[in-house]
Every structure is written in C-alpha cells, then in structure tokens.
Amino acid sequence: MGIKSFQGARKHQSSVEELPVKVSDYMSTNLITFRPQQLMDEAVDILINQKISGGPVVNDNNELIGMISEGDCIKHISDSRYYNLPMERNLIEDCMVKNVDTIDGNMNIFDAANKFLNEKRRRFPIIENGKLVGQISQKDILKATVNLKSQNWKK
C-alpha cells in the first residue's frame, strides 16, 4: 500500500493581471521646465530651491529644445570664474545641451533601465507628437523595480 496525497482541487486561476511595465506608467508628467531666454542664475536658483538635478528646456509651443543640468551650471560658473567673465547675462540657451536623446513612452521599463546604463544619463524626456509629455529618471526606474519586485517574470 502506497502513501496517497491529496491537495484538493486546483483553484482556477483568473486571467493574468496586466502589470505596468511601460515607461509611461512611471514617468513624471508634472515637470519643472526652463525657457531658453532665462538667465543661468535663475536656473541655478530653481535647481537648488526645487531640489532637482536638471530639467528640459522648451519653447513656447512646449517643444523640447534642450536640457539643462547641475553639471551645465557648474561648468558655466567655473568657466566664468576662470576666464573672469560676467555671469549675469548668460542665458540657458548658451549653456544647455541641445542634442537630447529621448525615450519612447511605450518602451519597456527594463529596456529603459539598460538605456540608462549604456548612455550614462540621469534623465530622458518623453516626446509625443513633437511635444514634451514627461520625463523618466533613474529614480523613476528604481521606483518601478520596487513596485514590480514581487512579480514572477516569464516570457
């Protein structure tokens, strides 16, 4: 006589829950933006007071034209001091990064994480129909992984 084991009837599993894994599910949409004609001193004040490390520069049509960061501000200050140039008149458009990489809002969050690793960026803007709609940062990726860490991933 063998040992019998009975676990009961298997519970019918409902359809697989759709997990939020797209960049658009985790991107920030309430952004602090900059204008190209703003003074660099204003940019420094905004970065410090808003406790952010950078942000998108947009025109009047909310089209992305560049990014400004703490590093850009430090370079501006350093160059001004080194060459003994006045700092008051410098505009964001003179110091911002103009060739900006973007991420598609439909990109998988893990593909976006790889893009962060490969391109060594802190943030990527998201553009739809030529307009800035959001931004994803490294911190947003970390938040996503915390939200998703209890899930099993199967392909």
C-alpha positions as CSV (number, residue, x, y, z in Angstrom):
1,M,0.0,0.0,0.0
2,G,1.4,3.4,-1.1
3,I,1.1,6.8,0.5
4,K,-1.6,8.9,-1.0
5,S,-1.5,12.6,-1.0
6,F,-4.5,14.8,-1.7
7,Q,-4.1,18.6,-2.1
8,G,-7.6,19.2,-3.2
9,A,-8.9,20.6,-6.5
10,R,-6.7,23.2,-8.1
11,K,-8.0,26.7,-7.9
12,H,-8.8,28.0,-11.3
13,Q,-6.5,31.0,-12.0
14,S,-8.1,34.1,-13.4
15,S,-6.6,35.8,-16.3
16,V,-3.0,37.1,-15.8
17,E,-3.1,40.6,-14.4
18,E,-1.5,43.2,-16.7
19,L,1.5,44.7,-15.0
20,P,2.5,48.3,-15.6
21,V,5.9,47.9,-17.2
22,K,6.0,50.8,-19.7
23,V,8.0,54.0,-19.3
24,S,4.7,56.0,-19.5
25,D,3.5,54.2,-16.4
26,Y,6.3,55.6,-14.3
27,M,7.4,58.8,-16.0
28,S,6.9,62.2,-14.3
29,T,4.5,64.5,-16.0
30,N,4.4,67.5,-13.7
31,L,7.7,68.9,-14.8
32,I,9.7,72.0,-13.9
33,T,10.7,73.3,-17.3
34,F,13.1,76.0,-18.4
35,R,13.0,78.6,-21.2
36,P,16.0,79.3,-23.4
37,Q,15.9,83.0,-22.6
38,Q,16.1,82.5,-18.8
39,L,19.2,83.6,-17.1
40,M,21.6,80.9,-15.9
41,D,21.4,82.5,-12.4
42,E,17.6,81.7,-12.5
43,A,18.4,78.1,-13.5
44,V,20.7,77.7,-10.6
45,D,18.2,79.1,-8.1
46,I,15.4,76.8,-9.5
47,L,17.6,73.7,-9.3
48,I,18.5,74.4,-5.7
49,N,15.1,75.5,-4.5
50,Q,13.2,72.8,-6.2
51,K,15.8,70.1,-5.3
52,I,16.2,68.8,-8.8
53,S,19.3,68.0,-10.7
54,G,18.2,69.3,-14.1
55,G,15.3,69.6,-16.5
56,P,14.0,70.1,-20.0
57,V,14.3,73.4,-21.9
58,V,11.2,74.0,-24.0
59,N,10.0,76.7,-26.4
60,D,6.6,78.5,-26.3
61,N,5.0,75.5,-28.1
62,N,6.2,73.1,-25.4
63,E,8.7,71.5,-27.9
64,L,11.9,70.2,-26.4
65,I,14.9,72.2,-27.5
66,G,17.5,71.2,-24.8
67,M,18.3,70.0,-21.3
68,I,19.9,71.9,-18.5
69,S,21.6,70.2,-15.6
70,E,23.6,70.9,-12.5
71,G,26.7,69.9,-14.4
72,D,25.9,72.5,-17.1
73,C,25.5,75.2,-14.4
74,I,28.8,74.2,-12.7
75,K,30.6,74.4,-16.0
76,H,29.1,77.8,-16.6
77,I,30.2,79.1,-13.2
78,S,33.6,77.5,-13.5
79,D,34.3,79.0,-16.9
80,S,33.0,82.4,-15.9
81,R,35.3,82.5,-12.8
82,Y,38.3,81.0,-14.7
83,Y,38.1,83.5,-17.6
84,N,36.9,86.3,-15.3
85,L,33.7,86.8,-17.4
86,P,30.5,88.3,-16.1
87,M,27.9,85.7,-15.2
88,E,24.7,87.9,-15.0
89,R,24.0,88.0,-18.8
90,N,24.4,84.3,-19.7
91,L,21.3,82.6,-20.9
92,I,20.2,79.0,-20.6
93,E,20.3,78.5,-24.4
94,D,24.0,79.3,-24.3
95,C,24.8,76.6,-21.7
96,M,22.2,73.8,-22.3
97,V,22.7,70.5,-24.1
98,K,21.0,70.9,-27.4
99,N,21.3,67.4,-28.9
100,V,19.0,65.5,-26.5
101,D,18.2,61.8,-26.5
102,T,14.6,60.8,-25.8
103,I,12.8,57.7,-24.8
104,D,9.5,56.3,-26.2
105,G,6.8,56.3,-23.6
106,N,5.8,52.8,-24.8
107,M,9.3,51.4,-24.1
108,N,9.6,48.6,-21.5
109,I,10.9,49.9,-18.2
110,F,13.7,47.3,-18.2
111,D,14.8,48.3,-21.7
112,A,14.8,51.9,-20.4
113,A,17.0,50.8,-17.4
114,N,19.5,49.4,-19.9
115,K,19.5,52.6,-21.9
116,F,20.3,54.5,-18.7
117,L,23.2,52.1,-18.1
118,N,24.6,52.3,-21.6
119,E,24.2,56.0,-22.1
120,K,25.1,57.2,-18.6
121,R,22.3,59.7,-18.4
122,R,20.3,60.8,-15.3
123,R,17.0,61.5,-17.2
124,F,15.4,61.1,-20.5
125,P,12.5,63.3,-21.8
126,I,9.5,61.6,-23.4
127,I,8.0,63.3,-26.6
128,E,4.7,62.6,-28.2
129,N,3.6,64.4,-31.4
130,G,6.6,66.7,-31.1
131,K,5.6,67.9,-27.6
132,L,7.2,67.2,-24.2
133,V,4.8,65.0,-22.3
134,G,7.1,63.7,-19.5
135,Q,10.4,62.6,-18.2
136,I,11.8,59.4,-16.8
137,S,14.7,59.5,-14.4
138,Q,16.9,56.9,-12.8
139,K,14.9,57.3,-9.6
140,D,11.7,56.5,-11.5
141,I,13.3,53.3,-12.7
142,L,14.1,52.4,-9.1
143,K,10.6,53.1,-8.0
144,A,9.3,50.8,-10.8
145,T,11.5,48.0,-9.8
146,V,10.4,48.2,-6.2
147,N,6.8,48.1,-7.3
148,L,7.4,45.1,-9.5
149,K,9.9,43.1,-7.4
150,S,7.4,40.7,-6.1
151,Q,6.3,39.6,-9.5
152,N,7.4,36.5,-11.4
153,W,8.7,37.2,-14.9
154,K,8.0,34.7,-17.6
155,K,8.4,35.2,-21.3
